[in-house]
Amino acid sequence: MSTADFSGLAEQARKLKEGQTTSVELVRAALGRIEASQPTLNAFRHVRAESALAEAEDADRRLAAGERAPLLGVPLAVKDDTDVAGLPTHFGCRGERAPAVADGEAVRRLRAAGAVIVGKTNSCELGQWPFTEGPAFGATRNPWSTDHTPGGSSGGSAAAVAAGLVPAALGSDGGGSIRIPAAWTHLVGIKPQRGRVSLHPQTDAFHGLTVNGPLARTVADAALLLDAVQGPHPEDLHRPDAVDASAAARREPGRLRVALAWRPPLTLSGARPHPEVRRAVSDLAEALARLGHHVEEARPRYGLMGLGFVSRGTAGVAEYAALHPEPALLDPRTRTALRNGRLLGGPIVRAARARETRQHRRIGALFDTYDVLLTPTTAAPPPRIGTFDGLNAWRTNAAIAAVCPYAWPWNVLGWPGVNVPAGFTSDGLPVGAQLLGPEGTEEPLISLAAQLEADRRWYEHCPDPLRPRSAPVEQ
């Protein structure tokens, strides 16, 4: 693998503005790193080499003419569930798809901010699982240990950023799919409020569970990307007021009341945090207390939220799967979800959505006493590649529930959360913690994350791109 570039989004944008580099130089270097890493990390499904270089040349002309935009000329990547004009949106599936005729709204906004999209990153099939593996593209691997998954379903985006291939990337989160891979690759991942970042041409993806959001190495970079991409499409159902994430990243959070919750929501799996996850999150809680925050253990009243999550998520998978031109090419587990989703759709999903207001009140009562909820992002460190191979749908879901029981309730609620790096296991595997808040609280969560980052300086730790790797994946 060629030498990684761990300069961040804001740093690259600044260097471009000040004339210290060119977009062509940055994009060509990113494309070189992607090409060199692909046999090992396998982070990308599509690479836009020729188009990206042409767009970089145009960005350099605009910069030379004095034009300014927040991300003008900076190379970025987006997940393969997001439409990019001229490329198919496979969303982790096998088979042929016609190229998208237009950019999705999030990509349109990235281009309006001046970003150069270098490619689309791998996702597991229809975003269902916290690993990024499948017959369509092989396995995407973790830059910290290529024997392990970077997580999913935004695993390609996480691997690309963690390895220094691009300074930041867009992911999506329908049950933890930004926060989980961020935790397992030592990144900051922001799951915004529902509707903060448009999903158009989708209007209510996975029945309100899914949102788009940034993955980056620093809070400031994640905030900059969120500011660039946020905003509704005229047809969107959910239209929250804008936030100023970058300003929040520069602002002190004040003294906050933090609830630390170890008990996961009901998953019927008996999941408990791995000892090394518990140690890392405990260290983070101690850091918060040392910074002046009041931290104490609490038990959120989750209730039976899992029933609504299963029906909404499974019905959403069924709707996406039904659009596949060759259903026989889908993973057998996806075909099981397709059958179950048809049973769980309609009245059952509508009843689940109707319970959301009561769930807001029940969980929201926690925030009468506390400002922020802190939990592990996952119950375990990243699993090895192939851990879930050969499992049927039921066994896969049970194994996932044991490993990743913490993230999904905030998708049911539609509220924001931020993964922050919590440290490493004794084997050097990253783990994370999530800062969670009620509706519209991205700004205080980002401020708190930035304060933690200034104290713990997690961005100083990077994977070594030159150390020996596992055997390359088959393409």
N, C-alpha and C positions, 0 to 999 in steps of 0.2 A: 504494500500500500504506500502511496506517496505521502509525503509529510502533511499532516493535518494542519488546518488553519483554525485556531480557536479564537480568532478575533471575532467580536460580536457584531450583532446587527447595527447597533448604534455607532460602534467604532468604524465599521465599513462605510456607513452612510456619511459619517463625519469626514473620513479620508477622501471620499469622492467629492464632497462639497468643497473641501480645501485644496483639491487638485493633487493630493498625495498619491493617488492611484487612479486607475480608469476602470470603468465597468467591464470593458473587454478583458482586462487583466484579471479581475475578480472572477468573472464568469468562466473564462478559459481555465483558470486554476481550479475552480469548483468542478467543472466537467472532467478535468484530469483526475481529481481525487475520486470522483464517482466511478469513473472507468476503472481506476486501479483497485478500488475497494469492492467492486461488484462481485468478483468471483468468491470473495470471502464473506463480506457482510450482506450482500444481496439486498440492499435497502430500496432499490428503485424498480418500478415496473416499466416506466417509460422515461426516456431522457430526450430532451428537446435540444440537442447540441446545436444544430444549424440555426434553428429559429432563435434560440437563446442568444447566440453570438450576434445575430443580426439585430436583435432587440438591444443588446449591450452597445453595439455601435451607435444605434439611434440615441440611447441614453447618454452616451458620451457627447454627441452633437448637442443635445439639449443642455447638458451641464456646461459645455463650452459657451453656449449662448446665454448663460446666466439663469437658466430655468432652475427652480428648486422644488422638490417634492420630498416627503419624508423618507422614502425608500428608493429614490431615483438611482437606478443602476445596480442595486444590491441583488445578488442571486438568492432565491428562495425556492423551497419545494412545497408541494401540496400533496395531500393524501389522495389515494386512488378511489375515493368515493365522491370526489369533487370534479365537476365538469371543467375541462380546459378545452377550448375550441381547437378542433383538429385532432384531438386524441380520444380514443375510446375510454369510457369510464367502466372498467371491469369490476371494481369493488371486490377484488380478491378472487374472482371467479375465472374458471376456464371458459374457452369458447370465444367466438368472434363477436365483436360489438362494433356498430357503426361509430365513427368519430362524432364527438359532440359538435353541434353546429354553433354553439355559443358558450362563452364562459359562464360558469355559475356566478352569482352575485358576489360571493367572497373573493373569487379570482378577479372579477371586474374591479373590485375595490383595491386589491393589491396592485393591479396594473395602473389604476388611477394614481396610486401613491408612488409609482415609478418602479416597482419591483420587477425583476426579470425572473420568470418561472423557468427553472432549469429542468424540472421533471416532476413526475408523479411517483409517490412512494408506496411501497407495498402495504397491503392490509390483508388480514385474514378474510375468509369468505363472508361477505355481507356484514363484517364488523362484529361477529358474534362472540369472539373468544379473546382472552387476554394472552394470546400468543399469535405470532405472525408467521404461519406455516401453512402450506397447502400444495396440492398437486399443480396448481396453475403457475407457480413461480418458485417452488422449493421452500426453503426456510430463510427468513431474515434473522441475522445473528447479532448478538449484543457486543458492542465494541469493547466492553470491559472484560468479557470472557465469551469467546465465540462458541463455546459449548453450551451457552445458555441463551434463552430467548430475551429479546429486548422488551417483551410484553406486547400487548395488542389492545385494541386493533390498530392503533396508530404506531405500530412498531417500526415501520419503515421510516416514518418521519423522525421518531425518537433516535433510531440508530444513525440516521444521516446527520442529525445535529450533534449527538454525543461524540461521533467520530470526527467532527470538524469538517464534514463534507460541505455543509451549508451553515450559515450563522443562525438560522431559525427556520421553522417549518410550521405549516398549518396541519392540525389534526382534527379529529372529531371524537366526541365523547357521548356515548349512549348508555354507558353503565360503568364508566371509569376508563374509557379508551384513550383519553389524554393523560389522566393522572397516573394510571398504572404503568404505562411505558415510561413516563417521566420519572416515576419512583425507581424503576429498575434500570435506568440509564443515567441517573444523577443529573436530572434536568429540572427546571421549573416548568410546570404545565398548568395552564389556567383553563378551567372549565367555566365559561361565563354563564351569566343569567340566561335562561331560555329566551331566544329571540335577539340577544345582544349582537350576534353575528348571523347574518342571513344564511339560510340553507337553500335559498331559491336556486333551481326550479322546484325543490321540495318545499312544501309549506308547513308541514307538521311531522317531520321525519320520525319514524318509530313512535308515533302517537305521543309526541312531545318529549320523548326521552333524550333525543340527540341534539347536541350543539357543536358548533365549530369553535376552535380556539387554538392558541399558540403553544409551541414547545420551543424553549430556548435555554441557554446556559445561565442567564442572569435574569433577575426580575425586571430590570430596566429594558432588556431586549424583548422579553415576553410582553411587557406593557406597551412598548412601541408597536409591536406587531398587532396587538389587540386594538390599539387606537386606529391603526391604518385600516383594519379589516371590518371594524364594527359598523353597524348601521343597517336599517331594514331595506328590503325591496318593497315596492308598493303593494305587492300581493301577499306579503307576510302576515300571518295571524298574530304574531307576538312582536310588540314594538316598544321595548323599554326605552326610557330616556338615555341619552348618551352619557358615558362616563369619561373622565380624563385619567386614564390609567397611568400615563407617563408622569403627570403631576403627582399622583398618589405614590408612585415609586420614589419620589424625591421628598416626601413628607413624612414626618415622624408620626407614628400611630397613636401616641398618647398612651396612658396606662389602661390596659384592657383586662377584662375578666375572661379568663380562658378555662373552658371545661375540657378536661382530658377524659376521653371515653375509650376504654379497652374492650368493652363487650360489644361484639358486632351485632347487627340486626339479625333477626331470626333467619337462619338458612337451613336448619335441620341437619347441619353438617358437624355441629360441635366445634366449629372453628375457633381457634384461639391464636393469638400472635406467637410466632416463632420466638424463642428466647432472644435471638440477636436482633429481631425487629423490635421487640419490647425494649431492649437495652438502648437501641438507637433513638427510639421515639422518647424514651425517658430522658435521655441526654438533651434532646431538643426541648422538652418541657422544662428541664432545669435551666437551660439557656434563657427561655422566656421569663422564668422567675427572676433570674439574675438581671435581666434587662428591665425589671421593675413591674412586670405584669403579675396579676394575681392568678395563680394556676391551682386548680383543684379537680379531683376526679368527680365525674358525674355520669349519669346513665340516661341518655336520651330515650324518650318513649316512642320507639319506632312503630310499635304495633304490628299489624299484619301487612305492612307495605309490600312485602315480597309477592303477594298474590297479584297486586296490580302491576308490579314490574314484569312478572312472567307473562301475563296476558298481553300487555302493551308491547313488550319486546318480541314475543313470539309472533304476534299478529303482524308486527312490522317486518320481521324476517320473511313471513309468508308473502306479504305484499311485494317485497323486492324480488323474492325468488320466483313468484308467478310471472314476472316480467322477463325472466331469462329465456332467450330464444331456444336453448337446448337444455331443458331441466335435467336430463339424464346425466349431464356433466357435473351437476352439483354434488357436493359431499353428501354421503348418506345421512349425516347428522342434519344437514340443511334440509334435506327432503323430509326428515322426521319433523323438523320445525315447521315446514310448510304445511304438513297435514295437521299438526297441532294448532298452528296459527289460524287455520280455517275454522277450527272448533272454538277457539278462544276469542275470535274477532267479534265484530258486531256488538250485540247487547252487553257482552262481558267486558269488552274494552270500554264501552261507554259508561258502564257502572264503575269501572276502575277510575276513569277520568273524573267522574262525579265525586269520588271520595277524596280528591286531591285537596279541596278546600278544608275539609276536616283534618287531613294530614298536616296541612300548613299550620293550623291552629295548635294541634297536638305537639308537633316538633317545635313549632315556633315558640311555645311556652318556655322552652329552654333559654331563649334569648331575652326573656324578661329578667333573667338572673345573670346571664353571661353574654359577652360580645362575640366570642369566637368559640367554635368547637374544634378541638384537635383530636385526630385519630390517626392510627397507622393508615397508610394508603393501601397496603396489602398485608395479609397475615403472614406472608412468607417471602423469602428472597426469590429472585427469578428462577423458575424451573429450568431444567436442562432441555435442550432441543429434543423433540421426539417424545416428551413425557406424556402427551395426550394422544399419540399415535395409536390407532387400532381400537380406541374406545368407542362404544356406541354413544348415542345422544344422551341417554340418562347418566351414564358413568362420566361422560365429559362434563356435564353440567354439575354433577356432584363434586367432581374434583375441582372445578373452577370455584364453586361456592366455598370450598375449604381454603383455597389459596387467596381468593379476592372477595371477601365478604363485606368490605367497608365502603366501597365507592358508590354503589348503585342507588342508595336512597336519595342522594342529591339530584339524580336524574329524574326520579319520580316527582320530586318537589319542584324541579326546574331552577334551583337556587345555585349560586356560584360557589366554587371551591378552587383552591390553589394547592398543587403538590409542591413541596419543597424538599430538597435532598436532606435526608436525616443521617447519612453516614454509610458505612460499609460493614459487611460481615467480616469475620476473621479470614474468610477466603477472598475478600476483596470485591464482593458483589454489592452493588448499590441497593439501598432501601430508602423509602420516603415516608413523609407524613403529610396529611392534608389539613389545611386550614379551611374551615367551612363556616358560612354565614347565612343569614336569611336573605330574602329577596333584595336584589340590587346592591349588595355589599361588596362588590369587587374592589372598590377603592380602599376601604379599611383593611381588607385581606391583603391587597397588594402592598400597602404601607407596612403592615406587620411582616410580610415576607421579605421586604427590602431591609427592614431593620435586622431580621435574623441573618440575612445574607451578609450584611456589613460586619456582623459579629463573627459568623462562622466561616466566611470566605470560601464557600464550597466551589466557586468557579476556579479556584486555583488547582483543583484536582481534575486531571484529564486522563483518559485512557492512552496508553502508549501505542501509537500506530505502528511502531517498528518491532514490537515484541512478537515472538513466535505465535502463530495462529493455528487453529484447528484446520483440518483438511477443507479445501474449498467445497462449496455446495455445487451440486450438479445443476446445470442450467437447462 
